[in-house]
Amino acid sequence: MVVSENLNGYVTKDRMWAAVAFGKSKFIIIHNGQQVHVTNNLINAKSYINKQTTITKNKTSSLEQFL
């Protein structure tokens, strides 16, 4: 799922989510161009992004696939 990862940040494959370094040790999580969360390190940022992407995948109902 990783396109780019280094000490400066993280970007998902679909480029919908990014974790960008902010200050000395914080990371801002950006989704669709909007800041949604701030974490203390890159590991927590990646964990937050992974949780949010699985939540959105599970929210689609079975009826939506037929519409």
C-alpha positions in Angstrom: 0.0 0.0 0.0 3.0 2.3 0.3 4.1 4.5 -2.7 6.6 6.5 -0.8 7.9 6.3 2.7 10.8 8.0 4.4 11.6 10.0 7.4 9.6 12.9 5.9 6.3 11.1 5.5 4.1 8.5 4.0 1.7 8.4 1.0 -0.8 5.6 0.2 -0.9 3.9 -3.1 -4.1 5.6 -4.2 -2.7 9.0 -3.0 -5.8 9.7 -1.0 -3.9 9.7 2.4 -0.6 11.2 3.4 1.3 11.7 6.6 3.5 14.8 6.4 6.3 15.7 8.9 5.3 18.7 11.1 7.9 20.2 13.4 10.5 17.9 15.0 8.5 14.8 15.7 4.8 15.3 14.8 3.0 14.1 11.7 -0.1 15.7 10.1 -2.5 13.2 8.4 -4.1 14.6 5.3 -7.0 13.0 3.5 -8.4 14.5 0.2 -6.5 17.7 0.8 -7.8 18.3 4.3 -6.0 17.9 7.6 -7.8 15.2 9.6 -5.4 14.2 12.5 -2.1 14.9 14.2 0.1 12.1 15.6 3.4 11.9 17.5 5.3 9.6 15.2 5.2 8.0 11.8 4.2 4.6 13.1 1.1 6.0 14.7 0.3 7.9 11.6 0.5 4.8 9.4 -1.7 2.9 11.9 -4.3 5.7 11.9 -4.4 5.7 8.1 -4.7 1.9 7.9 -7.6 1.9 10.4 -9.4 4.7 8.5 -9.1 2.9 5.2 -10.5 -0.4 6.5 -13.4 1.5 8.2 -14.4 3.1 4.9 -14.1 -0.2 3.1 -16.4 -1.8 5.6 -19.0 1.0 5.5 -20.3 0.2 2.0 -23.6 -1.8 2.1 -24.3 -4.8 0.0 -27.0 -2.8 -1.8 -24.5 -0.2 -3.1 -22.7 -2.7 -5.2 -25.8 -3.2 -7.3 -26.6 0.5 -7.8 
